[in-house]
Amino acid sequence: MEKEVRAIVAKHLNIEPESLKDDALLQDLVQDSIVLIGIVAELSDKLKLNIDPVKLNNVRTIGEAIKALTAMTPATTRPNY
């Protein structure tokens, strides 16, 4: 999951995933709330997670984000009607 998180975040920031170090501060990287919403939406979709925004409130770094996302519950699939 770590590799996928880095790839998604890097794509939205137009940078290389390898440049995202664990101690990189999210507030320094993501200064536009629209970009942040896009990152969270894609993470939720691609990783099939129910992302709880409350659990992300205290996340400050890429490393902390990866740990928080790893601990989240997979999303349940809804039937297509």
Backbone atoms as SQL, in Angstrom:
CREATE TABLE atoms (id INTEGER PRIMARY KEY, chain TEXT, resi INTEGER, resn TEXT, atom TEXT, x REAL, y REAL, z REAL);
INSERT INTO atoms VALUES
  (1, 'A', 1, 'MET', 'N', 0.814, -1.195, 0.000),
  (2, 'A', 1, 'MET', 'CA', 0.000, 0.000, 0.000),
  (3, 'A', 1, 'MET', 'C', 0.861, 1.263, 0.000),
  (4, 'A', 2, 'GLU', 'N', 2.002, 1.203, 0.644),
  (5, 'A', 2, 'GLU', 'CA', 2.871, 2.378, 0.733),
  (6, 'A', 2, 'GLU', 'C', 3.233, 2.912, -0.654),
  (7, 'A', 3, 'LYS', 'N', 3.593, 2.017, -1.545),
  (8, 'A', 3, 'LYS', 'CA', 3.993, 2.415, -2.896),
  (9, 'A', 3, 'LYS', 'C', 2.825, 3.088, -3.633),
  (10, 'A', 4, 'GLU', 'N', 1.622, 2.534, -3.463),
  (11, 'A', 4, 'GLU', 'CA', 0.447, 3.102, -4.113),
  (12, 'A', 4, 'GLU', 'C', 0.121, 4.493, -3.572),
  (13, 'A', 5, 'VAL', 'N', 0.222, 4.657, -2.262),
  (14, 'A', 5, 'VAL', 'CA', -0.053, 5.966, -1.650),
  (15, 'A', 5, 'VAL', 'C', 0.925, 7.000, -2.190),
  (16, 'A', 6, 'ARG', 'N', 2.199, 6.649, -2.201),
  (17, 'A', 6, 'ARG', 'CA', 3.210, 7.593, -2.719),
  (18, 'A', 6, 'ARG', 'C', 2.945, 7.946, -4.179),
  (19, 'A', 7, 'ALA', 'N', 2.577, 6.951, -4.980),
  (20, 'A', 7, 'ALA', 'CA', 2.330, 7.185, -6.409),
  (21, 'A', 7, 'ALA', 'C', 1.143, 8.122, -6.616),
  (22, 'A', 8, 'ILE', 'N', 0.078, 7.916, -5.859),
  (23, 'A', 8, 'ILE', 'CA', -1.121, 8.755, -5.994),
  (24, 'A', 8, 'ILE', 'C', -0.835, 10.185, -5.548),
  (25, 'A', 9, 'VAL', 'N', -0.204, 10.332, -4.407),
  (26, 'A', 9, 'VAL', 'CA', 0.119, 11.679, -3.909),
  (27, 'A', 9, 'VAL', 'C', 1.056, 12.390, -4.886),
  (28, 'A', 10, 'ALA', 'N', 2.069, 11.690, -5.341),
  (29, 'A', 10, 'ALA', 'CA', 3.033, 12.284, -6.267),
  (30, 'A', 10, 'ALA', 'C', 2.370, 12.716, -7.572),
  (31, 'A', 11, 'LYS', 'N', 1.452, 11.902, -8.063),
  (32, 'A', 11, 'LYS', 'CA', 0.750, 12.241, -9.305),
  (33, 'A', 11, 'LYS', 'C', 0.001, 13.563, -9.161),
  (34, 'A', 12, 'HIS', 'N', -0.684, 13.737, -8.049),
  (35, 'A', 12, 'HIS', 'CA', -1.461, 14.965, -7.834),
  (36, 'A', 12, 'HIS', 'C', -0.565, 16.185, -7.610),
  (37, 'A', 13, 'LEU', 'N', 0.647, 15.947, -7.153),
  (38, 'A', 13, 'LEU', 'CA', 1.570, 17.057, -6.889),
  (39, 'A', 13, 'LEU', 'C', 2.562, 17.279, -8.036),
  (40, 'A', 14, 'ASN', 'N', 2.458, 16.436, -9.063),
  (41, 'A', 14, 'ASN', 'CA', 3.368, 16.513, -10.220),
  (42, 'A', 14, 'ASN', 'C', 4.831, 16.392, -9.816),
  (43, 'A', 15, 'ILE', 'N', 5.105, 15.406, -8.955),
  (44, 'A', 15, 'ILE', 'CA', 6.477, 15.141, -8.537),
  (45, 'A', 15, 'ILE', 'C', 6.732, 13.634, -8.627),
  (46, 'A', 16, 'GLU', 'N', 7.972, 13.231, -8.472),
  (47, 'A', 16, 'GLU', 'CA', 8.327, 11.818, -8.495),
  (48, 'A', 16, 'GLU', 'C', 8.014, 11.185, -7.136),
  (49, 'A', 17, 'PRO', 'N', 7.441, 9.973, -7.127),
  (50, 'A', 17, 'PRO', 'CA', 7.128, 9.306, -5.853),
  (51, 'A', 17, 'PRO', 'C', 8.343, 9.139, -4.939),
  (52, 'A', 18, 'GLU', 'N', 9.510, 8.941, -5.539),
  (53, 'A', 18, 'GLU', 'CA', 10.720, 8.746, -4.740),
  (54, 'A', 18, 'GLU', 'C', 11.102, 9.987, -3.942),
  (55, 'A', 19, 'SER', 'N', 10.593, 11.142, -4.355),
  (56, 'A', 19, 'SER', 'CA', 10.931, 12.380, -3.646),
  (57, 'A', 19, 'SER', 'C', 10.085, 12.573, -2.388),
  (58, 'A', 20, 'LEU', 'N', 9.067, 11.730, -2.191),
  (59, 'A', 20, 'LEU', 'CA', 8.211, 11.832, -1.007),
  (60, 'A', 20, 'LEU', 'C', 8.820, 11.035, 0.144),
  (61, 'A', 21, 'LYS', 'N', 9.538, 11.704, 0.980),
  (62, 'A', 21, 'LYS', 'CA', 10.159, 11.069, 2.145),
  (63, 'A', 21, 'LYS', 'C', 9.129, 10.943, 3.268),
  (64, 'A', 22, 'ASP', 'N', 9.325, 9.957, 4.140),
  (65, 'A', 22, 'ASP', 'CA', 8.385, 9.730, 5.241),
  (66, 'A', 22, 'ASP', 'C', 8.172, 10.962, 6.116),
  (67, 'A', 23, 'ASP', 'N', 9.199, 11.775, 6.275),
  (68, 'A', 23, 'ASP', 'CA', 9.074, 12.935, 7.156),
  (69, 'A', 23, 'ASP', 'C', 8.632, 14.210, 6.434),
  (70, 'A', 24, 'ALA', 'N', 8.255, 14.083, 5.149),
  (71, 'A', 24, 'ALA', 'CA', 7.788, 15.252, 4.396),
  (72, 'A', 24, 'ALA', 'C', 6.457, 15.723, 4.972),
  (73, 'A', 25, 'LEU', 'N', 6.381, 17.003, 5.303),
  (74, 'A', 25, 'LEU', 'CA', 5.168, 17.572, 5.890),
  (75, 'A', 25, 'LEU', 'C', 4.096, 17.777, 4.818),
  (76, 'A', 26, 'LEU', 'N', 2.919, 17.258, 5.089),
  (77, 'A', 26, 'LEU', 'CA', 1.821, 17.377, 4.137),
  (78, 'A', 26, 'LEU', 'C', 1.432, 18.835, 3.895),
  (79, 'A', 27, 'GLN', 'N', 1.463, 19.657, 4.931),
  (80, 'A', 27, 'GLN', 'CA', 1.074, 21.058, 4.748),
  (81, 'A', 27, 'GLN', 'C', 2.056, 21.801, 3.843),
  (82, 'A', 28, 'ASP', 'N', 3.298, 21.343, 3.772),
  (83, 'A', 28, 'ASP', 'CA', 4.256, 21.950, 2.851),
  (84, 'A', 28, 'ASP', 'C', 4.032, 21.464, 1.421),
  (85, 'A', 29, 'LEU', 'N', 3.575, 20.222, 1.290),
  (86, 'A', 29, 'LEU', 'CA', 3.383, 19.628, -0.030),
  (87, 'A', 29, 'LEU', 'C', 2.051, 20.005, -0.664),
  (88, 'A', 30, 'VAL', 'N', 0.987, 19.973, 0.135),
  (89, 'A', 30, 'VAL', 'CA', -0.363, 20.194, -0.382),
  (90, 'A', 30, 'VAL', 'C', -0.896, 21.497, 0.193),
  (91, 'A', 31, 'GLN', 'N', -0.850, 22.541, -0.619),
  (92, 'A', 31, 'GLN', 'CA', -1.299, 23.841, -0.138),
  (93, 'A', 31, 'GLN', 'C', -2.656, 24.233, -0.709),
  (94, 'A', 32, 'ASP', 'N', -3.222, 23.376, -1.530),
  (95, 'A', 32, 'ASP', 'CA', -4.516, 23.646, -2.153),
  (96, 'A', 32, 'ASP', 'C', -5.510, 22.589, -1.695),
  (97, 'A', 33, 'SER', 'N', -6.597, 23.019, -1.066),
  (98, 'A', 33, 'SER', 'CA', -7.564, 22.060, -0.528),
  (99, 'A', 33, 'SER', 'C', -8.227, 21.235, -1.630),
  (100, 'A', 34, 'ILE', 'N', -8.353, 21.783, -2.828),
  (101, 'A', 34, 'ILE', 'CA', -8.939, 21.033, -3.943),
  (102, 'A', 34, 'ILE', 'C', -8.023, 19.868, -4.318),
  (103, 'A', 35, 'VAL', 'N', -6.719, 20.094, -4.289),
  (104, 'A', 35, 'VAL', 'CA', -5.758, 19.016, -4.573),
  (105, 'A', 35, 'VAL', 'C', -5.868, 17.948, -3.492),
  (106, 'A', 36, 'LEU', 'N', -5.985, 18.366, -2.256),
  (107, 'A', 36, 'LEU', 'CA', -6.109, 17.420, -1.140),
  (108, 'A', 36, 'LEU', 'C', -7.368, 16.563, -1.289),
  (109, 'A', 37, 'ILE', 'N', -8.463, 17.173, -1.679),
  (110, 'A', 37, 'ILE', 'CA', -9.704, 16.429, -1.894),
  (111, 'A', 37, 'ILE', 'C', -9.517, 15.400, -3.003),
  (112, 'A', 38, 'GLY', 'N', -8.832, 15.792, -4.060),
  (113, 'A', 38, 'GLY', 'CA', -8.552, 14.863, -5.163),
  (114, 'A', 38, 'GLY', 'C', -7.696, 13.696, -4.718),
  (115, 'A', 39, 'ILE', 'N', -6.703, 13.965, -3.892),
  (116, 'A', 39, 'ILE', 'CA', -5.826, 12.904, -3.377),
  (117, 'A', 39, 'ILE', 'C', -6.630, 11.926, -2.532),
  (118, 'A', 40, 'VAL', 'N', -7.431, 12.446, -1.610),
  (119, 'A', 40, 'VAL', 'CA', -8.225, 11.583, -0.724),
  (120, 'A', 40, 'VAL', 'C', -9.233, 10.765, -1.533),
  (121, 'A', 41, 'ALA', 'N', -9.870, 11.390, -2.507),
  (122, 'A', 41, 'ALA', 'CA', -10.850, 10.670, -3.333),
  (123, 'A', 41, 'ALA', 'C', -10.190, 9.536, -4.106),
  (124, 'A', 42, 'GLU', 'N', -9.037, 9.803, -4.692),
  (125, 'A', 42, 'GLU', 'CA', -8.358, 8.749, -5.453),
  (126, 'A', 42, 'GLU', 'C', -7.824, 7.652, -4.537),
  (127, 'A', 43, 'LEU', 'N', -7.297, 8.027, -3.375),
  (128, 'A', 43, 'LEU', 'CA', -6.837, 7.018, -2.420),
  (129, 'A', 43, 'LEU', 'C', -7.996, 6.112, -2.014),
  (130, 'A', 44, 'SER', 'N', -9.134, 6.706, -1.737),
  (131, 'A', 44, 'SER', 'CA', -10.310, 5.946, -1.347),
  (132, 'A', 44, 'SER', 'C', -10.734, 4.989, -2.455),
  (133, 'A', 45, 'ASP', 'N', -10.749, 5.489, -3.678),
  (134, 'A', 45, 'ASP', 'CA', -11.181, 4.688, -4.818),
  (135, 'A', 45, 'ASP', 'C', -10.184, 3.576, -5.160),
  (136, 'A', 46, 'LYS', 'N', -8.931, 3.946, -5.327),
  (137, 'A', 46, 'LYS', 'CA', -7.910, 2.978, -5.765),
  (138, 'A', 46, 'LYS', 'C', -7.584, 1.943, -4.697),
  (139, 'A', 47, 'LEU', 'N', -7.575, 2.365, -3.441),
  (140, 'A', 47, 'LEU', 'CA', -7.216, 1.449, -2.358),
  (141, 'A', 47, 'LEU', 'C', -8.441, 0.775, -1.747),
  (142, 'A', 48, 'LYS', 'N', -9.623, 1.167, -2.221),
  (143, 'A', 48, 'LYS', 'CA', -10.878, 0.589, -1.724),
  (144, 'A', 48, 'LYS', 'C', -10.990, 0.734, -0.209),
  (145, 'A', 49, 'LEU', 'N', -10.816, 1.975, 0.254),
  (146, 'A', 49, 'LEU', 'CA', -10.859, 2.253, 1.691),
  (147, 'A', 49, 'LEU', 'C', -12.009, 3.180, 2.041),
  (148, 'A', 50, 'ASN', 'N', -12.546, 2.991, 3.237),
  (149, 'A', 50, 'ASN', 'CA', -13.447, 3.982, 3.835),
  (150, 'A', 50, 'ASN', 'C', -12.548, 4.932, 4.607),
  (151, 'A', 51, 'ILE', 'N', -12.228, 6.068, 4.017),
  (152, 'A', 51, 'ILE', 'CA', -11.309, 7.003, 4.656),
  (153, 'A', 51, 'ILE', 'C', -12.075, 7.884, 5.636),
  (154, 'A', 52, 'ASP', 'N', -11.699, 7.786, 6.887),
  (155, 'A', 52, 'ASP', 'CA', -12.319, 8.570, 7.951),
  (156, 'A', 52, 'ASP', 'C', -11.512, 9.852, 8.142),
  (157, 'A', 53, 'PRO', 'N', -12.067, 11.008, 7.717),
  (158, 'A', 53, 'PRO', 'CA', -11.329, 12.261, 7.815),
  (159, 'A', 53, 'PRO', 'C', -10.890, 12.599, 9.245),
  (160, 'A', 54, 'VAL', 'N', -11.672, 12.186, 10.228),
  (161, 'A', 54, 'VAL', 'CA', -11.330, 12.466, 11.624),
  (162, 'A', 54, 'VAL', 'C', -9.999, 11.813, 11.985),
  (163, 'A', 55, 'LYS', 'N', -9.767, 10.610, 11.475),
  (164, 'A', 55, 'LYS', 'CA', -8.518, 9.910, 11.772),
  (165, 'A', 55, 'LYS', 'C', -7.322, 10.524, 11.054),
  (166, 'A', 56, 'LEU', 'N', -7.589, 11.370, 10.082),
  (167, 'A', 56, 'LEU', 'CA', -6.499, 12.029, 9.362),
  (168, 'A', 56, 'LEU', 'C', -6.205, 13.430, 9.882),
  (169, 'A', 57, 'ASN', 'N', -7.008, 13.916, 10.837),
  (170, 'A', 57, 'ASN', 'CA', -6.835, 15.279, 11.351),
  (171, 'A', 57, 'ASN', 'C', -5.445, 15.549, 11.912),
  (172, 'A', 58, 'ASN', 'N', -4.869, 14.591, 12.594),
  (173, 'A', 58, 'ASN', 'CA', -3.568, 14.806, 13.227),
  (174, 'A', 58, 'ASN', 'C', -2.394, 14.293, 12.405),
  (175, 'A', 59, 'VAL', 'N', -2.672, 13.841, 11.195),
  (176, 'A', 59, 'VAL', 'CA', -1.606, 13.344, 10.324),
  (177, 'A', 59, 'VAL', 'C', -0.834, 14.532, 9.779),
  (178, 'A', 60, 'ARG', 'N', 0.479, 14.510, 9.977),
  (179, 'A', 60, 'ARG', 'CA', 1.301, 15.640, 9.547),
  (180, 'A', 60, 'ARG', 'C', 2.286, 15.297, 8.443),
  (181, 'A', 61, 'THR', 'N', 2.671, 14.032, 8.347),
  (182, 'A', 61, 'THR', 'CA', 3.702, 13.646, 7.376),
  (183, 'A', 61, 'THR', 'C', 3.204, 12.539, 6.446),
  (184, 'A', 62, 'ILE', 'N', 3.928, 12.306, 5.381),
  (185, 'A', 62, 'ILE', 'CA', 3.615, 11.213, 4.459),
  (186, 'A', 62, 'ILE', 'C', 3.667, 9.883, 5.200),
  (187, 'A', 63, 'GLY', 'N', 4.661, 9.680, 6.025),
  (188, 'A', 63, 'GLY', 'CA', 4.791, 8.436, 6.783),
  (189, 'A', 63, 'GLY', 'C', 3.597, 8.197, 7.691),
  (190, 'A', 64, 'GLU', 'N', 3.140, 9.241, 8.377),
  (191, 'A', 64, 'GLU', 'CA', 1.966, 9.127, 9.247),
  (192, 'A', 64, 'GLU', 'C', 0.714, 8.839, 8.424),
  (193, 'A', 65, 'ALA', 'N', 0.607, 9.444, 7.250),
  (194, 'A', 65, 'ALA', 'CA', -0.550, 9.209, 6.378),
  (195, 'A', 65, 'ALA', 'C', -0.597, 7.753, 5.945),
  (196, 'A', 66, 'ILE', 'N', 0.547, 7.202, 5.586),
  (197, 'A', 66, 'ILE', 'CA', 0.607, 5.803, 5.156),
  (198, 'A', 66, 'ILE', 'C', 0.182, 4.884, 6.298),
  (199, 'A', 67, 'LYS', 'N', 0.665, 5.152, 7.499),
  (200, 'A', 67, 'LYS', 'CA', 0.278, 4.331, 8.662),
  (201, 'A', 67, 'LYS', 'C', -1.215, 4.430, 8.930),
  (202, 'A', 68, 'ALA', 'N', -1.767, 5.643, 8.862),
  (203, 'A', 68, 'ALA', 'CA', -3.193, 5.841, 9.123),
  (204, 'A', 68, 'ALA', 'C', -4.044, 5.137, 8.072),
  (205, 'A', 69, 'LEU', 'N', -3.653, 5.244, 6.809),
  (206, 'A', 69, 'LEU', 'CA', -4.417, 4.600, 5.745),
  (207, 'A', 69, 'LEU', 'C', -4.348, 3.082, 5.852),
  (208, 'A', 70, 'THR', 'N', -3.209, 2.562, 6.243),
  (209, 'A', 70, 'THR', 'CA', -3.040, 1.118, 6.394),
  (210, 'A', 70, 'THR', 'C', -3.972, 0.569, 7.472),
  (211, 'A', 71, 'ALA', 'N', -4.267, 1.381, 8.473),
  (212, 'A', 71, 'ALA', 'CA', -5.118, 0.944, 9.580),
  (213, 'A', 71, 'ALA', 'C', -6.615, 1.082, 9.287),
  (214, 'A', 72, 'MET', 'N', -6.981, 1.687, 8.167),
  (215, 'A', 72, 'MET', 'CA', -8.396, 1.918, 7.870),
  (216, 'A', 72, 'MET', 'C', -9.070, 0.686, 7.287),
  (217, 'A', 73, 'THR', 'N', -10.381, 0.650, 7.455),
  (218, 'A', 73, 'THR', 'CA', -11.208, -0.465, 7.014),
  (219, 'A', 73, 'THR', 'C', -11.449, -0.431, 5.508),
  (220, 'A', 74, 'PRO', 'N', -11.319, -1.574, 4.861),
  (221, 'A', 74, 'PRO', 'CA', -11.658, -1.613, 3.428),
  (222, 'A', 74, 'PRO', 'C', -13.130, -1.257, 3.202),
  (223, 'A', 75, 'ALA', 'N', -13.388, -0.590, 2.097),
  (224, 'A', 75, 'ALA', 'CA', -14.761, -0.199, 1.765),
  (225, 'A', 75, 'ALA', 'C', -15.563, -1.426, 1.364),
  (226, 'A', 76, 'THR', 'N', -16.824, -1.379, 1.679),
  (227, 'A', 76, 'THR', 'CA', -17.698, -2.464, 1.228),
  (228, 'A', 76, 'THR', 'C', -18.188, -2.135, -0.168),
  (229, 'A', 77, 'THR', 'N', -18.354, -3.158, -0.949),
  (230, 'A', 77, 'THR', 'CA', -18.810, -2.929, -2.328),
  (231, 'A', 77, 'THR', 'C', -20.323, -2.936, -2.362),
  (232, 'A', 78, 'ARG', 'N', -20.852, -2.054, -3.146),
  (233, 'A', 78, 'ARG', 'CA', -22.297, -1.976, -3.326),
  (234, 'A', 78, 'ARG', 'C', -22.658, -2.695, -4.617),
  (235, 'A', 79, 'PRO', 'N', -23.764, -3.397, -4.604),
  (236, 'A', 79, 'PRO', 'CA', -24.177, -4.073, -5.848),
  (237, 'A', 79, 'PRO', 'C', -24.595, -3.068, -6.902),
  (238, 'A', 80, 'ASN', 'N', -24.347, -3.403, -8.164),
  (239, 'A', 80, 'ASN', 'CA', -24.790, -2.559, -9.281),
  (240, 'A', 80, 'ASN', 'C', -26.202, -2.950, -9.644),
  (241, 'A', 81, 'TYR', 'N', -27.116, -2.021, -9.585),
  (242, 'A', 81, 'TYR', 'CA', -28.517, -2.310, -9.928),
  (243, 'A', 81, 'TYR', 'C', -28.811, -1.820, -11.312);
